[in-house]
Amino acid sequence: MTKTHIASPPHVGSLVVLLRYCESKVRERLQPLLDQAQLTPEQWRIMALLHDHPGLGAGAVAHGAVLPSASVTRHVDKLVERGIVIRRIDPTDKRRVVLALSPRGTQLARPILAEEHAVEAGIAAGLGNTRFQAFARDLGLLPSVLGDPAGLVSTSDAVGTSVPGRPAADPTTKGPA
């Protein structure tokens, strides 16, 4: 089995630039599917988060999708108008609104999630499973190291579930509110 060589951008002297470069390479793979679904990358981040953690409030979505609250409201409004996201009153706190993907949103997310998982599988193949597992774990620790103790996701959820050797997250559990 040959490993894929993953090239870095020329003249990288900054971790920030390298992280942005890697993000752009992943986005390149997803963009055709996002265009087909008429979604922005920001809307996709919201959908992916709600796919894994239905029942989040807008504040948790803003944090988890790495978007300003005002942007989340605007993007969610558009997703609700398209029937992709639904708003519900939180059954445990009637003053709070929670968000989830609609059945249409779940269906729309499937091919994009599959491509994300293919990207992750390609990274795992390129790095080797042991290095990939360590990379995913360490990447999941970065938010805490950078001063965000809550982080974005748990280290076990830092990457998708299609990578061999990593247990799948339980899709029936709800994320933090």
N, C-alpha and C positions, 0 to 999 in steps of 0.2 A: 504494500500500500504506500503510495507516494503522498507526501504532504504538500499541500498547496502553499506556495510562497506568498506571503502577504506583504506587499511593498509599503513602505512608509512614504509620506510626501517628501519631496526634496527639501533640504535645509531645515529640518525640524530641530529647533533648539528650545522648544517650549512645550511643556506638557499640555497646556491649554490649547495650543495650536494642534497638537497631535489628537487630543480628544475631539476637537471640532472637525478635524479631517476624517476621523473614524466615523463620527456622526454623519458627515456628508456622504461617505461611502455607503452607509446603511440606507440613508435617505434615497440615494440614487437607485438602490434596489427596490425600494418601496414606492417611489414616486409614480411609476406607471399604474400601479394598482390604486393609489390615492387619486390620480387623475381620472381613472375609469370610474371610481366611486364618487367623484366630485367632492373630495375631502381635502382639507388643508392638513399639513403635518400637525398643527396644533389640535385640530378636531380629532385626528387619529389618536393623538396621545390621550385625549379625554376618553375616547371610545375604548382604547386598549386598557386603560385604568379601570373603567367601569365594567369591562368584560371580566377582569380578574377580581374586582372588588365592587360588586353591585351594592347599592344602598348607601353610597357616600354622600355627604353634604357638599355644597359648593366649595367651602373652604378647604376641605380635604382633597377635592378634585384639583383645586388651584395648586396646592402644595405638591400633590402626587404627579400632576401633569407639567409641573414647573412653568406655570403661567400666572400672570397677575390676575387677581380676582375679577377685575372689570372685563378682562379678556375672556375669562371662563364664562361669565354671564352671557356675553355676546355670542360665543361659540356654541354654548349649550342652547341658547334661544334658537339658533339656526338648526341645530341637530334635532331639537324638539319639533320645529316647523316641518322638517323632512320626515318625521316619524321614526328617527333613529334612536333617540333618547326619550325616556319618559321621566316625568317628575311625579313624585308621590309624597304624601304626608308621611312622615316617620311614624310608624305605629307605636313606638315607645315614647315619642315626644311630639305631640300634635303641633307644636310651634315650629317644627323643623321640616324642611323639604329635603328629600333625598332623591338621588338620580340613579338610573339604571339603563342598560340598553334595552330597547324594545326587541321583540322577535325579529323585526326587519333589521335592526342594528346588529344583532347577533349574527344574522345571515350575512350581512355586508362585511362584518369583521373577519369571517372565516378565511377567505383567501389571503387577506393581508396578514393575519396571524400566521398562516401557513408559510408565507414568504419570510416573515420575521424568524420563524423557527428554522427555515432553511438557511438563512444567514447565520444564525447561531450554530447550526450543525456544521456549516462550512468553516466557521472560526474554530470550532472544536476539532475538526479534522485537520486544520492547518496547525494548530498549537499542540494537538494531542490531548486526550481526555484529561489526564492528570494536570497538565499546565492550564487547560481551560477551566477546570474546576477551581484551581487556585486563583486564577485571574478573576473569575466571576465572584468568588468569595471576597477577594481583596477589593474589587471594584464596588461591591456592596458595602464595604466598610468606609469608603471615601466620604460619604456625607457626614458621618460621625466624626471622622478625622478633621473635616473642614468646618466643624462647629455646629452641625445640625444633628443633635442626638436622636431626633425622631427618624431621620433618614427619609428616603423615598419609599423603599420597600425592604422587606426583611432580606437578609443575605440568601436565604433559601429561595426567594422569589426574584433574585437579581437578574435572572435571565429566564427565557421561556422554558417550557417543559418538554420540548421535543429532543433535547440533547440526551444521548444514551448515557446511562449511569447516574442520572440525576432524577430523584423522585419527583413525580408530578405534584403540583400544588393542588389542594382540595378546592375545586371550583364552587363548592356549596358554602364555603365560609365567607363571611362579609369582612371587608377591610375596616380599618379604623375610621371612626366618624369624626 
